[in-house]
Amino acid sequence: MRFWLGLGLVEIGLLIAFAWTPVAHRFPWPGLLLLGMAFAAYAAAAGLLIRGRRDDATAAPGGTDPWPGRVIWGLAVVVRLALLPLAPELSDDVNRYLWDGHVQAAGVNPYEHAPDAFEVSGLRTGYHPAINNPSVSTIYPPAAQLVFLLIALAGSSVFLMKAVWIGCDLATAWVLARTVRDRGGDEMPVLLLWLWSPLLLVEVAWSGHLESLGLLALALTIRFAGQGRVRGASAGVALAIATLTKFAPAAALPALVRRQGLPAAIGFLATVALLYLPYASAGQALFTGLRTYNEHWWFMKGAFGVLEWIAGDPVNARRMAAVIVLSVIGWTTWKSMELDQALLWVLGVGMVLTPTLHPWYVLWMLPMAVLRRSRPWLLLSGLAFTGYFGLGSYQDTGEWAQPLLARAVLWLPFFALMLYEAWRTRSSESHEGTS
C-alpha cells in the first residue's frame, strides 16, 4: 500500500477524533496538538504523492491509472460526510448566515436592521441568542445574501447550509483539477492538496463557513481567465460573484481587465449592479456593518502590528496598508501576470497586512497556493489553527486571549519560509544566468 494513502488515513482519523471527541474541544490543548498532527500528516502525504507521481510514468498528462484520483476523492467525501452532521463549535458565524436568510424570507432587507433591532424583534428564532455581534447589521455582500435566502426558502437549517458549502467545496476541486489539466499538468497533487486540506475540512465541512462559495467563483475566474479573451465576460462575472461573497477578490479586477479586456470589466460591473439591486433600498446602510468591522475588529495581526508601531495609530496604519496593497495591484497589472499569480500577490499582501486574520480567512489563498504549490501559503493554512489558541478562555470568560507567543507561532514560520523561497528562487535565477 502506498505510504501517502496511509498518511491520509491518519490525517482523517485525527480530524474525526478532534471533531467527535468532546475533550478535543478544549483549547489550546489537546485541540491544537491534534490539528497540528493532522496537518503534518497532510503535508507528508502531499510530498510523497508529488514525489511518486514525478517518478511514475503514468503521471504524465493523459496517464490512465485512475486509482490515485479515486482514493483521493473517496477519502475526501468520507471525511466530509463524517463532519457534516456535527454542529459548529469553533465558530458561530453560521447563525448569522441563517438569520440573514430568515429575515429576507420574511421580506426584510438584512442591511437595514441589526439582529437586535426592535423592528425585527418579532422574527427572532431559537438561535437568535447565538448570533455574534447582534447590534451590528450584516457585513456579508449580496452574492452571499442571495444564497442565504435560497437556503432559508429551502428549509433553513445548519445541516442544509453546510451541505451547500460542501457542494461548492467539491465543485472547486473539480474546477481546479480541470484548470491544471488544461495547462498540461498533473491534477492528482492538486486534488490531494485541496480535498485533504485540514483547514478546508474544519472550516467548511464542520464550521460551515461560506468561504467555499466565493472560492468556487474564484476558481472559475482563474479557469476562464486561462481560456483567452473569448471568456473575458465569464471571468468578470465569476470575479464579481467572488467579490460579493467577500470583498477582497475585487483587488484582482485591474489584472483581469489587463489580460481579458473590456468584456471582463463589463461582466464584473454588470454583475455587481445586478446583485446589489435587490438590496438598494438600504441606501448607505448597505455598508454600515462593514464600516464597523473595518474600524473596530482586529485578530492575530502580524505585519499590521509593525505598521501600527511605525504609524503610531491604527488609522494611519490602515492607510499605509492600503497604499502598499494598491501599489501591488498596480505592479501586478503592469506585469500582466496570469490571474492566479496576480491573486497570489494581491490577496497575499492584503492578508499579511490585515489587522484581522481569523483561521478561515486563509482559505482565500488556498486555490492559488494549490495551483502554484506555494509552500509558504500551504504552511500558513496549517499555522492558521493557532488562531484558536484562546478559544477555551473565550468560552469560559468571554475574552479571547491573543498572546504575542501565539501570534509569533502563526506568523514567523510563514515569513521564514517565504524568505527562504525568495532566496532559493533568486539563487536559481542567478545560477541560470551564469551558466
Legacy VTK file of the C-alpha trace (Angstrom):
# vtk DataFile Version 3.0
C-alpha trace
ASCII
DATASET POLYDATA
POINTS 435 float
0.000 0.000 0.000
1.305 3.452 -0.798
2.553 5.460 2.166
0.729 8.632 1.169
-2.595 6.817 1.481
-1.674 5.647 4.987
-0.819 9.204 5.979
-4.134 10.371 4.549
-5.963 7.860 6.724
-4.006 9.111 9.737
-4.949 12.704 8.944
-8.620 11.884 8.557
-8.625 9.818 11.737
-7.100 12.706 13.685
-9.617 15.210 12.301
-12.579 12.986 13.063
-11.226 12.326 16.555
-10.787 16.078 17.032
-14.329 16.813 15.924
-16.174 13.941 17.590
-14.346 13.746 20.926
-15.535 16.390 23.421
-12.159 16.624 25.151
-10.605 17.702 21.852
-12.556 20.941 22.003
-10.548 22.176 24.990
-8.125 24.747 23.685
-5.287 25.260 23.433
-4.659 21.602 24.285
-5.193 18.921 23.088
-7.060 20.583 20.220
-4.092 22.364 18.645
-1.935 19.254 19.028
-4.437 17.110 17.110
-4.805 19.727 14.394
-1.041 20.121 14.112
-0.571 16.374 13.766
-3.313 16.216 11.124
-1.631 18.979 9.120
1.751 17.235 9.395
0.206 14.026 8.015
-1.417 16.011 5.198
1.845 17.728 4.257
3.767 14.441 4.308
1.100 12.695 2.204
1.222 15.502 -0.363
5.009 15.371 -0.508
5.060 11.603 -1.039
2.361 11.736 -3.705
4.112 14.525 -5.613
7.451 12.722 -5.467
5.859 9.442 -6.501
3.962 10.998 -9.399
7.138 12.655 -10.614
8.772 9.229 -10.857
5.723 7.403 -12.196
5.301 7.177 -15.952
1.506 7.142 -15.563
1.629 10.605 -14.001
2.206 12.221 -17.367
-0.742 14.133 -18.851
-3.133 11.574 -20.228
-1.997 8.895 -17.758
-4.513 6.103 -17.420
-4.150 4.995 -13.795
-7.425 6.044 -12.097
-6.521 4.648 -8.675
-4.973 7.746 -7.018
-7.830 10.010 -8.062
-10.482 7.596 -6.833
-8.750 7.216 -3.469
-8.307 10.973 -3.020
-11.940 11.670 -3.891
-13.235 8.727 -1.834
-11.493 9.717 1.389
-12.419 13.353 0.808
-16.118 12.509 0.600
-15.952 10.183 3.626
-14.437 12.781 5.949
-16.877 15.453 4.788
-19.804 13.152 5.464
-18.386 12.449 8.922
-18.206 16.172 9.723
-21.466 17.217 8.092
-23.839 16.199 10.943
-21.780 17.946 13.627
-22.908 21.313 14.979
-20.235 24.021 14.524
-18.334 24.599 17.773
-15.297 26.632 16.737
-17.330 29.489 15.247
-20.898 30.779 15.426
-20.918 32.600 12.073
-23.422 30.111 10.649
-26.103 31.600 12.939
-25.687 34.982 11.266
-25.989 33.337 7.845
-29.233 31.667 8.915
-30.560 34.916 10.371
-29.831 36.927 7.231
-31.669 34.353 5.137
-34.531 34.159 7.635
-35.266 37.896 7.638
-35.039 38.053 3.853
-37.599 35.277 3.572
-39.831 37.453 5.751
-39.397 40.381 3.349
-36.823 42.343 5.393
-33.656 43.823 3.925
-30.831 42.418 6.129
-28.740 45.582 5.711
-31.399 47.817 7.262
-31.647 46.294 10.741
-29.234 44.575 13.116
-30.486 41.313 14.677
-31.123 43.091 17.996
-33.144 45.916 16.391
-36.687 46.443 17.664
-38.018 46.417 14.088
-37.163 42.710 13.674
-37.864 41.572 17.241
-40.907 39.644 16.045
-38.718 37.495 13.784
-36.399 36.178 16.492
-35.655 32.470 16.436
-34.263 29.920 18.853
-30.708 30.539 17.658
-31.012 34.328 17.984
-29.014 34.454 21.282
-26.129 32.700 19.497
-25.756 35.349 16.771
-22.448 37.151 17.205
-22.348 40.953 17.350
-26.164 41.219 17.250
-26.069 45.024 17.487
-24.207 45.287 14.150
-26.011 44.953 10.827
-24.771 42.360 8.378
-21.389 42.690 6.677
-21.986 39.972 4.062
-22.281 41.115 0.417
-25.214 40.382 -1.931
-23.990 37.129 -3.534
-23.771 35.581 -0.080
-27.136 37.102 0.873
-28.910 35.611 -2.122
-27.601 32.154 -1.262
-28.659 32.665 2.378
-32.152 33.466 1.093
-32.302 30.378 -1.122
-31.244 28.175 1.788
-33.868 29.801 4.019
-36.558 29.127 1.435
-35.373 25.519 1.104
-35.554 24.742 4.831
-33.163 26.984 6.792
-31.047 24.514 8.745
-27.378 24.258 9.658
-27.242 20.830 8.007
-28.610 22.145 4.708
-26.314 25.159 4.739
-23.248 23.018 5.396
-24.302 20.638 2.621
-24.417 23.567 0.187
-20.965 24.762 1.246
-19.561 21.231 0.911
-21.045 21.011 -2.572
-19.244 24.246 -3.512
-16.039 22.904 -1.966
-16.134 19.695 -4.020
-17.033 21.596 -7.185
-13.994 23.819 -6.628
-11.765 20.737 -6.561
-13.145 19.689 -9.941
-12.586 23.174 -11.418
-9.006 23.351 -10.130
-8.260 19.883 -11.496
-9.623 20.841 -14.915
-7.558 24.034 -14.856
-4.355 22.072 -14.243
-5.295 19.540 -16.917
-5.833 22.367 -19.424
-2.307 23.549 -18.634
-0.914 20.087 -19.331
-0.118 19.398 -15.686
-0.805 16.544 -13.296
-4.083 17.057 -11.455
-3.573 14.476 -8.689
-1.401 16.652 -6.399
-3.895 19.497 -6.816
-6.775 17.234 -5.833
-4.958 15.995 -2.726
-3.788 19.435 -1.648
-7.321 20.774 -1.957
-9.568 17.899 -0.926
-7.464 16.810 2.063
-6.675 20.288 3.386
-7.300 20.184 7.163
-8.201 23.883 7.197
-10.770 23.406 4.456
-12.269 20.364 6.161
-12.558 22.023 9.555
-13.758 25.430 8.408
-16.225 24.334 5.727
-17.394 20.791 6.451
-17.538 21.315 10.213
-17.791 25.029 10.975
-19.924 25.800 7.924
-18.131 28.935 6.726
-19.358 30.437 3.462
-15.840 30.771 2.029
-16.364 27.784 -0.264
-18.992 29.742 -2.222
-16.503 32.505 -3.009
-13.680 30.035 -3.595
-15.718 28.264 -6.263
-16.278 31.598 -8.013
-12.580 32.432 -7.651
-11.551 29.075 -9.152
-13.918 29.662 -12.073
-12.418 33.120 -12.573
-8.928 31.606 -12.822
-10.156 28.916 -15.220
-11.994 31.353 -17.503
-9.056 33.777 -17.474
-6.824 30.978 -18.743
-9.062 30.316 -21.743
-8.325 33.526 -23.614
-10.242 36.724 -24.192
-13.212 34.810 -25.531
-14.083 34.044 -21.883
-13.409 37.574 -20.623
-17.033 38.336 -19.746
-17.411 34.998 -17.957
-14.273 35.700 -15.953
-15.634 39.113 -14.986
-18.946 37.625 -13.844
-17.179 34.955 -11.783
-14.887 37.527 -10.156
-17.917 39.653 -9.271
-19.573 36.697 -7.520
-16.362 36.003 -5.596
-16.168 39.682 -4.658
-19.772 39.786 -3.500
-19.146 36.799 -1.256
-16.200 38.516 0.450
-14.908 41.819 -0.948
-11.158 41.123 -1.189
-11.109 39.481 -4.681
-12.110 42.828 -6.236
-8.424 43.765 -5.964
-7.705 41.432 -8.900
-10.020 43.296 -11.301
-7.312 45.520 -12.862
-5.096 42.498 -13.550
-8.058 40.622 -15.027
-9.078 43.511 -17.286
-5.460 43.932 -18.439
-5.440 40.318 -19.640
-9.068 39.808 -20.675
-10.030 43.225 -21.960
-13.170 45.337 -21.690
-15.649 42.399 -21.615
-14.205 41.382 -18.231
-14.879 44.843 -16.804
-18.395 44.910 -18.255
-19.192 41.445 -16.903
-17.885 42.399 -13.478
-19.669 45.746 -13.186
-22.957 44.470 -14.615
-22.998 41.549 -12.162
-22.201 43.785 -9.197
-25.011 46.170 -10.159
-27.469 43.337 -10.712
-26.731 41.646 -7.385
-26.872 44.873 -5.380
-30.185 45.918 -6.942
-32.464 43.853 -4.639
-30.836 45.474 -1.585
-30.521 49.050 -2.862
-33.371 50.254 -0.614
-30.921 50.145 2.318
-29.015 53.095 0.860
-25.936 53.992 2.894
-26.827 51.259 5.398
-25.524 48.748 2.839
-22.043 49.319 4.269
-22.732 50.210 7.910
-21.767 46.787 9.235
-18.689 46.668 7.015
-17.503 50.073 8.263
-17.939 48.945 11.864
-15.938 45.797 11.142
-13.122 47.709 9.427
-12.847 50.268 12.226
-13.007 48.063 15.300
-12.065 44.441 14.547
-8.597 43.009 14.962
-7.422 39.437 15.443
-3.998 37.722 15.305
-2.485 40.665 13.439
1.031 40.192 12.149
2.745 42.737 9.905
-0.090 45.172 10.600
1.284 45.469 14.121
4.568 46.688 12.640
2.687 49.300 10.600
0.894 50.419 13.772
4.235 50.857 15.504
5.584 52.893 12.581
2.430 54.968 12.046
1.592 55.476 15.699
-2.107 54.588 15.459
-4.404 52.051 13.717
-5.985 54.590 11.354
-2.706 55.635 9.778
-1.579 52.009 9.755
-4.649 51.107 7.691
-3.814 53.914 5.277
-0.260 52.647 4.918
-1.526 49.117 4.311
-3.936 50.433 1.658
-1.111 52.244 -0.145
1.015 49.083 -0.165
-1.831 46.925 -1.481
-2.687 49.479 -4.187
0.974 49.526 -5.223
0.963 45.734 -5.566
-2.268 45.900 -7.591
-0.588 48.381 -9.935
2.538 46.240 -10.223
0.658 43.005 -10.998
-1.434 44.844 -13.581
1.623 46.397 -15.247
3.355 42.994 -15.367
0.226 41.431 -16.949
0.547 38.425 -14.666
-1.533 35.302 -15.041
-4.563 35.726 -12.857
-3.722 33.104 -10.244
-0.253 34.640 -9.850
-1.762 38.139 -9.558
-4.229 36.882 -6.960
-1.413 35.220 -5.035
0.356 38.561 -4.803
-2.594 40.891 -4.265
-4.609 38.803 -1.819
-1.416 37.589 -0.188
-0.092 41.065 0.581
-3.556 42.067 1.788
-3.670 39.070 4.096
-0.210 39.727 5.508
-1.165 43.338 6.252
-4.681 42.727 7.568
-5.428 43.592 11.204
-7.876 40.670 11.326
-6.923 37.114 10.397
-9.420 34.505 11.509
-8.339 30.962 10.565
-10.925 30.616 7.790
-9.707 33.796 6.076
-6.587 31.902 4.973
-8.814 29.717 2.788
-8.912 32.569 0.270
-5.277 31.847 -0.539
-5.760 28.108 -0.968
-6.752 27.938 -4.682
-3.640 29.854 -5.725
-1.422 28.040 -3.230
-2.622 24.691 -4.570
-2.266 25.613 -8.238
1.221 27.044 -7.745
2.255 24.705 -4.921
3.213 27.679 -2.787
4.758 26.142 0.288
4.577 29.283 2.466
0.840 29.694 1.927
0.173 25.986 2.338
2.129 26.178 5.593
0.014 29.122 6.739
-3.108 27.032 6.141
-1.817 24.758 8.899
-0.488 27.505 11.159
-3.864 29.277 10.894
-5.248 26.942 13.558
-3.098 28.852 16.048
-5.885 31.423 15.920
-7.937 29.082 18.108
-5.404 29.344 20.926
-7.741 31.476 23.038
-10.980 29.645 22.283
-11.051 27.843 25.639
-10.659 31.053 27.633
-13.264 32.754 25.427
-15.808 30.028 26.127
-15.111 30.286 29.865
-14.711 34.046 30.336
-15.946 35.779 27.180
-12.444 37.161 26.465
-10.326 35.822 23.599
-6.652 35.702 24.569
-4.226 36.555 21.763
-0.786 36.374 23.397
2.270 37.514 21.483
3.658 33.960 21.516
0.604 32.615 19.686
0.893 35.321 17.047
4.614 34.604 16.671
3.902 30.895 16.115
1.335 31.853 13.480
3.438 34.324 11.516
7.183 33.751 11.997
7.469 30.301 10.340
5.452 31.618 7.394
7.728 34.638 6.926
10.835 32.493 7.366
9.717 30.071 4.648
8.706 32.972 2.393
12.191 34.473 2.700
13.825 31.097 2.089
11.744 30.528 -1.059
12.632 34.005 -2.331
16.343 33.349 -1.687
16.176 29.960 -3.395
14.404 31.422 -6.438
16.927 34.228 -6.742
19.857 31.817 -6.365
18.404 29.583 -9.065
17.947 32.536 -11.433
21.490 33.724 -10.754
22.883 30.245 -11.448
20.981 30.033 -14.744
22.213 33.478 -15.715
25.867 32.497 -15.267
25.660 29.060 -16.879
LINES 1 436
435 0 1 2 3 4 5 6 7 8 9 10 11 12 13 14 15 16 17 18 19 20 21 22 23 24 25 26 27 28 29 30 31 32 33 34 35 36 37 38 39 40 41 42 43 44 45 46 47 48 49 50 51 52 53 54 55 56 57 58 59 60 61 62 63 64 65 66 67 68 69 70 71 72 73 74 75 76 77 78 79 80 81 82 83 84 85 86 87 88 89 90 91 92 93 94 95 96 97 98 99 100 101 102 103 104 105 106 107 108 109 110 111 112 113 114 115 116 117 118 119 120 121 122 123 124 125 126 127 128 129 130 131 132 133 134 135 136 137 138 139 140 141 142 143 144 145 146 147 148 149 150 151 152 153 154 155 156 157 158 159 160 161 162 163 164 165 166 167 168 169 170 171 172 173 174 175 176 177 178 179 180 181 182 183 184 185 186 187 188 189 190 191 192 193 194 195 196 197 198 199 200 201 202 203 204 205 206 207 208 209 210 211 212 213 214 215 216 217 218 219 220 221 222 223 224 225 226 227 228 229 230 231 232 233 234 235 236 237 238 239 240 241 242 243 244 245 246 247 248 249 250 251 252 253 254 255 256 257 258 259 260 261 262 263 264 265 266 267 268 269 270 271 272 273 274 275 276 277 278 279 280 281 282 283 284 285 286 287 288 289 290 291 292 293 294 295 296 297 298 299 300 301 302 303 304 305 306 307 308 309 310 311 312 313 314 315 316 317 318 319 320 321 322 323 324 325 326 327 328 329 330 331 332 333 334 335 336 337 338 339 340 341 342 343 344 345 346 347 348 349 350 351 352 353 354 355 356 357 358 359 360 361 362 363 364 365 366 367 368 369 370 371 372 373 374 375 376 377 378 379 380 381 382 383 384 385 386 387 388 389 390 391 392 393 394 395 396 397 398 399 400 401 402 403 404 405 406 407 408 409 410 411 412 413 414 415 416 417 418 419 420 421 422 423 424 425 426 427 428 429 430 431 432 433 434
